[in-house]
Amino acid sequence: MAHSSVDQEGAVPRARRAGGPSAEDEPRDGRGGRRRSSGGHRRRTEPESPKPKRRILRWSALTLAVVILGSAGAGYLYYQHLNANIQKDKLNLGDSDVPGATPNAAGQTPLNVLLIGSDSRNSAKDLALGGAKQEVGRAGLADVQMLVHVSADRTNMSVVSLPRDTMIPIPKCTDPHNGQVYPALSLAMANESLARGGPGCTVATWQKLTRIHIDHFMMVDFSGVVDMADAIGGVPVCVKQNVWSHTSDGHGSGLKLKAGTTYVKGQQALQWLRTRYGFEDGTDLGRTHAQHMYMSAMVRQLRKNATLTNPGAMRSLAETATKALKVDEGLGTIAKLYGLSEEFKKVPTKRITMTTLPTVQWSRDRNRLVPAPEDADQLVSMVRDDTPLDGRGAKHKTEEKAKTPADPDDKIAVQVRNGTAGDGQPPAQQRASAVVQVLQGKGFAQAAADTTAASETKTTVLFPSADLEGDAQAVAKALGIPLKQVHKSTDVSGVTLIVGSDWRTGTAYKPPTEPTKAPSSSAALNGDKKDACMEVQKGFTW
């Protein structure tokens, strides 16, 4: 995973979610939960925000697009009416992109859709569900972020959630509406990306973090969650004990359920998705796991009810789904949404795997996280390589055919960086110089050490433009580095070899063993697991 370890610059977190005591798990301060941090950037205080809600919204909107939008044959005018409901925005606001995946032997390519949940409170309905009036007008934060990867052969789906408090690099983004340029941040709260020009900046951030090309995004605000849950007759959720998310000092979502399975809808569904105090260890990770359970159940409910024949009910669902959505310009019609939904429907629920990006604690705050150096890289690499996360039928793809180098080996300039600290250990001393000698011995006379700071778990060859791809592949081939570890990146000015923590010693590179299943730290949940049940936090039973 690109930049999977924490930036060495130690930047201070810059953004935090917003919300009031009526909208979140924690009360706000008297200033609306904001304060200024150094450099003039806004920083949120510790109150939690209703990130959870978005997740369902996205899934509900997405699966509703699957279930209803293609079926609501209400005529051309109604079709145009639904089209008009959908808001659109630019896909990528960053200053670089990631090439799409190479088609497999059958000509099929994976599909990657980024689902975003905004905490915006710019409508009366959002405020009625919870929020402070002073929040009206501010840019929303991406409190929910989830990458949905549909395999090239459409046999399986991988879902990766990013906890909202995760500290990651955010690239330079330009607001397409007013031209404002937001400089790159070496380390910032993941949810801040949305406020830096729009959802296209969140897309750019994910591409920088994962080196996975994002084909589309879908974003919703949380006001539609109540309508969605009601429209499908509720979603079944389970707790192992009676739970009440409530504390004497005003914390908690207010969720109160008896042990066992309950069909939640409306405000109760919203509470389930917002609950942090009361689930597992009381952190954001527990809330993420509860959201996965909810979404899995919602997908099953939607598919179960896909045969709805009541035209009024279908119209209501279509209205709710389209009004809740903001999508990229390439997905902004009912026809495109329906086409996407058809691709999603090809995957059986038993082959859907929902995961959370593995993280480790970054500060004293248990919710401040950074990607776990090894497990996060493993999870993202599997998605990038189109390997199923459930361990069932890992793909054995043929190696991409190498391009012809533009230059002979002795004319290829190669910069070598020491990135061996990617596993959290101190960097191996003089590692770049040692690998330079290996390259020179293989005929790359212009190989030279580069002292630019780097940190990678997996040895990688980068190139800045298409004309240097063949040269980069020649370097990789000479060292025995798989071509899938050769990537285009505008972070380098020429062919650059980053020696990762998987090659700390020796003169011969040994490719790492390919994983066949998501790491246990990702808390994988199968989409067909009907008996999933949340652990209740001690002290929150009744």
BATIFI-317265 format. One record per residue (C-alpha): x, y, z. Coordinates in steps of 0.2 Angstrom, whole numbers, plus 2048, in hexadecimal, padded with zeros to 3 digits. Example, Ala and Ser with C-alpha at 12.3 -4.5 7.8 and 13.67 -1.06 7.14 Angstrom:
REM BATIFI-317265
83E  7EA  827
844  7FB  824
REM end
This chain:
REM BATIFI-317265
800  800  800
807  811  7FC
80D  81B  80B
806  80D  816
811  813  825
80F  824  82D
818  833  825
828  837  82F
824  849  82F
818  847  83E
80B  853  838
7FD  857  844
7EB  850  840
7E1  85E  837
7CF  859  836
7C2  852  841
7B0  84D  83F
7A3  85A  843
792  858  84C
788  85C  85C
782  852  86A
772  84E  862
77B  847  853
78A  83E  859
790  833  867
799  841  870
794  853  875
79C  862  86C
7A5  870  874
79D  881  874
7A6  886  864
79E  879  859
7AC  86D  85B
7B9  876  852
7C9  87E  855
7D7  885  84B
7E7  87B  84A
7F8  881  844
7F9  887  832
7E7  88D  832
7E0  87C  82F
7D0  877  838
7D0  869  844
7C2  860  84B
7C1  85D  85E
7BF  84C  865
7AB  84A  863
7A7  83B  858
79C  83E  848
78F  834  840
79A  82C  833
791  81B  834
782  821  82C
78A  824  81C
790  813  81A
77E  80C  818
778  81A  80E
785  816  802
782  804  802
76F  807  802
770  813  7F4
77C  808  7EA
772  7F8  7EC
762  801  7EA
769  807  7D9
76B  7F4  7D7
75A  7EF  7DC
74E  7FD  7D7
755  80A  7CB
756  7FE  7BD
745  7F7  7C0
73B  807  7C3
734  808  7B1
72A  818  7B4
72D  81F  7A3
739  82B  79B
734  83B  7A5
736  832  7B5
746  82B  7B0
74C  83D  7AC
745  842  7BD
750  836  7C6
75F  83B  7BC
75C  84D  7C2
75C  847  7D4
76E  841  7D3
77C  84D  7D7
78D  84C  7CE
79F  851  7D1
7B0  84E  7CA
7B8  83D  7CD
7CA  842  7D1
7D0  853  7D8
7E2  84D  7DB
7F1  851  7D0
7F4  83F  7CB
7EB  82F  7C7
7EE  81D  7C8
7ED  812  7B8
7DE  806  7B8
7E1  7F3  7BA
7E7  7E9  7AB
7D9  7DE  7A4
7D9  7CB  7A7
7DA  7BE  79A
7C8  7C0  797
7C9  7D3  795
7C1  7D6  7A5
7C6  7E4  7B2
7C2  7E7  7C4
7B6  7F4  7C9
7BB  800  7D8
7AE  80B  7DF
7B1  817  7EE
7A2  819  7FA
7A3  829  804
798  82F  812
798  842  815
794  849  826
78D  859  81E
77F  862  827
779  86D  81A
767  868  81A
759  86A  826
756  857  826
768  854  82A
767  860  839
757  858  83F
760  848  840
76D  850  84A
77A  85E  849
77F  86F  84E
778  87E  844
789  886  843
78E  877  838
783  87C  82A
78D  882  81B
79E  87A  820
7A6  86D  814
7A2  85B  819
7AE  84F  81F
7B0  83D  817
7AB  835  828
7A8  824  81E
7B3  81E  811
7B2  80C  809
7BA  805  7FA
7AF  7F8  7F1
7B9  7ED  7E5
7B0  7E2  7D9
7BC  7D4  7D2
7BF  7D4  7BF
7B6  7C4  7BD
7A7  7CA  7C8
7A8  7BB  7D3
7AD  7C4  7E3
7AC  7D5  7EC
7B8  7DD  7F8
7B4  7EC  803
7C1  7F6  80D
7BC  803  81A
7C7  810  820
7C4  816  832
7C0  828  832
7CE  82D  83F
7DC  825  834
7EB  830  831
7F1  82F  81F
7F9  83B  812
7EC  845  807
7F2  84B  7F6
7F1  85C  7EE
7DF  85F  7E9
7D6  86D  7DE
7C4  872  7E1
7BC  870  7D0
7AF  87D  7D5
7B9  88C  7DA
7CB  887  7D6
7D1  887  7E8
7E1  87D  7E9
7E4  873  7F9
7F6  86E  7FC
7FB  85C  800
7FB  857  812
808  84B  818
7FD  844  826
7EB  848  82A
7DA  841  82F
7D3  836  821
7C2  83F  822
7CA  850  81E
7CC  84B  80B
7BA  84F  807
7BB  861  80D
7CA  864  801
7BF  867  7F1
7B3  859  7F2
7B2  846  7F0
7BE  846  7E2
7CC  84A  7EF
7C6  83B  7F9
7C9  831  7E9
7DA  838  7E7
7DE  834  7F9
7D9  822  7F7
7E3  820  7E7
7F3  828  7EF
7F1  81C  7FE
7ED  80C  7F5
7F3  80E  7E3
7E2  807  7DE
7D9  810  7CF
7C8  816  7D5
7BB  815  7C7
7AC  81D  7CF
7A7  825  7E0
796  826  7E8
793  832  7F6
784  835  802
77F  840  811
777  837  820
766  83E  81F
760  830  813
764  822  81F
753  823  828
74A  822  817
754  814  811
752  809  820
73F  80C  820
73E  809  80E
744  7F7  80F
73B  7F3  81F
74A  7F3  82A
75B  7EB  82C
75E  7DC  837
76C  7DF  844
772  7D5  853
77A  7D8  864
780  7CB  870
779  7D4  87F
76D  7E2  883
775  7F2  87E
772  804  882
77E  811  87A
77D  81E  888
788  825  895
784  830  8A4
78D  83F  89C
784  83F  88C
78E  834  881
787  826  876
77B  824  867
76C  820  871
76B  80F  869
761  803  875
75E  7F1  86F
75B  7E0  877
766  7D2  875
764  7C8  864
75E  7CE  853
754  7DE  850
74E  7E6  840
753  7F8  842
74C  806  837
74B  819  837
753  821  846
758  811  84E
762  80C  83E
76B  81C  83F
76F  819  851
776  808  84D
782  80F  840
788  81D  84C
78B  813  85B
79D  813  862
79A  812  875
792  801  877
79A  7F6  86A
7AA  7EC  86C
7B7  7F7  874
7AE  808  872
7B9  80E  863
7B6  812  851
7BC  801  84C
7AD  7F9  855
7A1  805  84D
7A9  800  83C
7A5  7EE  83F
793  7F2  844
791  7FB  834
798  7EC  82A
78B  7E1  832
77D  7EE  82E
783  7EF  81C
784  7DD  819
773  7DA  820
76C  7E9  815
773  7E1  805
76B  7D1  809
75A  7DA  80D
75B  7E4  7FD
75F  7D4  7F2
751  7CB  7FC
745  7D9  7F7
74B  7DB  7E5
73A  7D4  7DF
730  7E3  7E5
721  7E5  7DA
719  7F4  7E2
71C  803  7D7
719  80F  7E4
726  807  7F0
733  806  7E1
730  818  7DD
733  81D  7EF
743  813  7F0
749  81B  7DF
746  82C  7E5
74F  829  7F6
75E  821  7EE
760  82E  7E0
75E  83D  7EC
76B  836  7F8
778  834  7EB
787  83F  7E5
791  835  7D8
79F  839  7CC
79B  83F  7BB
79D  82E  7B2
790  827  7BD
783  835  7BD
774  82C  7B5
767  81F  7B9
76E  814  7AB
780  815  7B1
77A  812  7C3
770  803  7BD
77F  7FC  7B3
78A  7FE  7C3
77D  7F5  7CD
77C  7E7  7C1
78F  7E4  7C3
78C  7E4  7D6
77E  7D7  7D5
789  7CB  7CC
792  7C7  7DD
789  7BC  7E9
788  7C2  7FB
793  7B3  800
7A1  7BA  7F6
7A1  7CB  7FE
7AE  7CF  80B
7AD  7DF  815
7BD  7E4  81E
7C5  7F3  827
7D6  7F9  823
7E2  7F2  830
7E8  800  83B
7F3  803  84B
7F1  811  858
7FA  821  854
7F8  82B  863
7F0  82A  875
7DF  82C  86D
7D9  81A  869
7D0  821  85A
7E0  829  852
7E7  81B  846
7F3  818  838
7F3  80A  82C
7FC  7FA  833
80C  7F9  829
80A  7E7  824
7F8  7E2  825
7F1  7F1  81D
7FE  7EF  80E
7F8  7DC  80D
7E6  7E1  80C
7E8  7EF  7FF
7F4  7E4  7F5
7E7  7D6  7F4
7DA  7E2  7EE
7E6  7EB  7E2
7EB  7D9  7DB
7D8  7D4  7D9
7DB  7C6  7E6
7CB  7C1  7EF
7CB  7C5  802
7C2  7B6  807
7CF  7A9  803
7C4  7A1  7F6
7CB  79F  7E5
7DA  7AB  7E6
7DE  7B0  7D4
7EE  7AB  7CC
7F0  7B9  7BF
7FD  7B8  7B2
80B  7C5  7B3
808  7D4  7A9
812  7D4  799
821  7E0  79B
823  7EF  790
833  7F2  786
83F  7FE  78E
842  80E  786
854  80E  78A
862  800  78C
865  7FB  79E
875  806  7A0
86C  815  79B
85D  813  7A7
85F  820  7B6
859  817  7C5
857  820  7D6
857  814  7E5
84F  818  7F5
850  80F  806
83E  80C  80B
842  7FD  817
83A  806  826
829  801  81F
826  7F3  82C
829  7FF  83A
83B  7FA  83E
84A  806  83C
84F  807  82A
85D  7FB  824
86D  805  823
875  809  812
867  7FE  80A
865  809  7FB
878  809  7F7
878  7F6  7F8
86A  7F4  7EC
872  801  7E0
882  7F6  7DF
876  7E7  7DB
86F  7F1  7CD
87F  7F7  7C6
885  7E5  7C6
877  7E1  7BB
87B  7EF  7AE
871  7FE  7B5
880  809  7B5
876  819  7BA
86E  812  7C9
871  81E  7D8
86B  81F  7EA
85E  82C  7EE
85D  832  800
84A  837  7FF
841  830  80E
836  821  809
82D  813  812
825  804  80A
821  7F2  80F
823  7EB  7FE
832  7F0  7F2
82B  7FA  7E4
830  802  7D4
828  813  7CF
828  81D  7BF
820  82E  7BB
81A  82C  7A9
816  81F  79D
826  821  792
830  81B  7A1
825  80C  7A5
830  800  79B
83F  806  7A4
838  803  7B5
832  7F2  7B0
844  7EE  7AA
84A  7F3  7BB
83D  7E8  7C4
841  7D9  7B8
854  7DA  7BB
851  7D9  7CE
843  7CC  7CE
835  7D8  7D3
824  7D4  7CD
81D  7E0  7C0
80E  7E3  7CB
81A  7EC  7D7
81E  7F8  7C9
812  808  7CA
810  819  7C2
812  827  7CF
814  83A  7CD
81D  83A  7DE
82D  836  7D4
836  83E  7C6
83E  82F  7BF
83F  81C  7C1
841  819  7D3
843  809  7DD
83D  80A  7EF
845  7FB  7F9
837  7F5  805
838  7ED  815
836  7DC  80C
848  7DE  806
852  7E3  815
861  7D8  811
869  7CF  803
86C  7D2  7F0
85E  7C7  7E9
84C  7CD  7EB
83F  7C0  7F0
82D  7C4  7EC
822  7C3  7FC
816  7B4  7FD
805  7B9  7F6
7F8  7B9  803
7E7  7B0  7FF
7DC  7B7  80D
7D9  7C8  815
7E4  7CA  825
7DB  7C7  835
7DD  7D9  83B
7D1  7DF  82D
7C2  7D7  837
7BC  7CF  827
7A9  7CC  826
7A1  7C1  819
792  7C9  811
787  7B9  813
78A  7B7  826
779  7B9  82D
77E  7B5  83F
78A  7C3  842
787  7CB  853
78F  7DA  85B
799  7D9  86B
792  7E5  878
79E  7F0  882
7A0  7ED  894
795  7FA  89E
789  7FD  890
77C  7EF  893
76B  7F1  89C
REM end
